[in-house]
Amino acid sequence: MSSLVLIIASIVLFLVGYVTYGAYLAKQWGIDPTRKTPAHEVNDGIDYVPTKPAVLLGHHFASIAGAGPINGPIQAAIFGWVPVFLWIVLGSIFVGGVHDYGSLFASVRHKGKSIGEVIHANMGKKGMMLFSIFAWLTLLLVVAAFTNIVASTFASVPAAASSSLMFIVLAILFGFLVYRKGVSLKIGTIVGVILLFLCVYLGYVFPVQLSLNTWIIVLMIYIYAASTAPVWILLQPRDYLNSFLLYAMIAGAVIGIVIFNPSVQLPAVTGFNVNGQYLFPMLFVTVACGAISGFHSLVGSGTTSKQVDNEKDTKLIGYGAMLIEGVLAVVSLITAAYVSNTELTELLKGGPVNVFSSGVGTFMSKFGIPFDIGKSFVALAVSAFALTSLDTATRLGRFIFQEFFDNPEKEKPSILTNMYVSTAITVLIGGYMAAGGYARIWPIFGSANQLLAALALLAIAVWLKKSGRNYHMLTIPMIFMLVVTLSALVLLIKSNLAAGNYLLVIFPVLLFILAVVLAKEGYSIIFGSKKLEEISKSH
């Protein structure tokens, strides 16, 4: 099989899906370009800021991409390239894209509130509280996993660390000049992108070498500051500029694949049981962000929905960004599929990011970019986006924590609703877990993340039914993801019990119980045993 066929087929299918199925969803859900969005209604200059669609797409894509669509497909390649490729394409179009688009749209129609608040409005306070606990626990896993991934990358590739530090300074300057000094977005983008790639070069010349644990501490301080700062000064401009870095990486990889046209060495299907890992359910949990990710619903309903300028932009930002991520996941699969099993085993010793950066570095070398520079550039891009997901996850953890303890009936708000206190709690617990290592966290994160997606689909379906819209495109993905992830959690509980990792048993057990209770609540509403009038009375 030719890698060229895989990449072209995926891009064509994603384009067709965006034009046809995306338009179908917009029509069924009643997207209204004339309706005022929360960004305009609130516009507080901190979280609610009307944003041009190109800029917001960059922020959203940078936030959701991270290392997930790179790590997942490479790890899932043990099952063969066919099941991984099919799940990436079909999952992105009919499951992940619907999930992301629906989450963003539902949040926009609920004043930019999180999916937890969407559940509150449509399933009652009990459902909201259960979901908020579930989402916050999942975000702790995101913070822990991505802190470790970024710290490991910075420790092993010092050039990526120094370039990332320079990116932060560049983003602050960009945000200040564009949003406060009136510099045009076009001029700011041109100059910003040039300086962005200058940062890449300077990072290569002046690397910063620190230990893994030191980087974990530095990152904890950074994400605390980044998640409490106004979005216009760092989060939004950095994500926007970094998106060009990722676009360049994807373009370079695709062009390299077209020129190189490597043959797929990986078997089409290796078996249902591979080294004790079962294709069902582990394939669908392992691929994670490459096809669907619950984290995306938190981003869409947490930061992105507060910045949507017009409802018509939700298709590009929600559905479109997921399909672009699908392309990245296919590229990731190819980097693992074109080498022999022996080479892949050797590359995996450095982790999935090493496989990906080596593969894309090889592809880029086919049109003149030296392999070492190409590999460093890719490692930098991956770490930059993992860092983006990291501080976005921290901000989302703060939002959810504040919402959970917010009680409008109390005259004096709880200290736990304070922005700085809620952020500190999230950062400290996530950072502590990060010290335990990426390999131990990722399997639980994958299961929790996909289960979160199933619950988000449930919340959107309940809202659509309650508002009289078509919700049937959500029911099959929702049921499938529930079955997949609950099965995976059972396997994780069993394996951690057998290994004596009792601390890692607590998280899956809590997530399993919360998910089952929420699923039962949602099922009774969607399929009619609990009347919608009863939900309204519980508010």
Protein Blocks (a to p, Z undefined) as FASTA:
>chain_A
ZZklmmmmmmmmmmmmmmmmmmmmmmmnopafkbccfklmnonolmmccddfklmmmmmm
mmmnmmmlmmmmmmmmmnojklmmmmmmmmmmmmmmmmmmmmmmmmmmnoopafklmmmm
mnojklmmmmmmmmmmmmmmmmmmmmmmmmmmmmmmmmlmmmmmmmmmmmmmmmmmmmmn
opafklmmmmmmmmmmmmmmmmmmmccdddfklmmmmmmmmmmmmmmgcfklmmmmmmmm
mmmmmmmmmmmmmmmmmmnopacfbdfblbjbgghiafblklmmmnmmmmocfklmmmmm
mmmmmmcfbfklmmmmmmmmmmmmmmmmmmmmmmmmmpcfklmmmmmmnojklmmmmmmm
mmmmmnopafklmmmmmmmmmmmmmmmmmmmmmmmmmmmmmmmmpcfkbmbdcfklpmkl
mmmmmmmmmmmmmmnojklmmmmmmmmmmmmmmmmmmmmmmmmmmnopafklmmmmmmmm
mmmmmmmmmmmmmmmmmnopaklmmmmmmmmmmmmmmmmmmmmmmnopacfklmmmmZZ
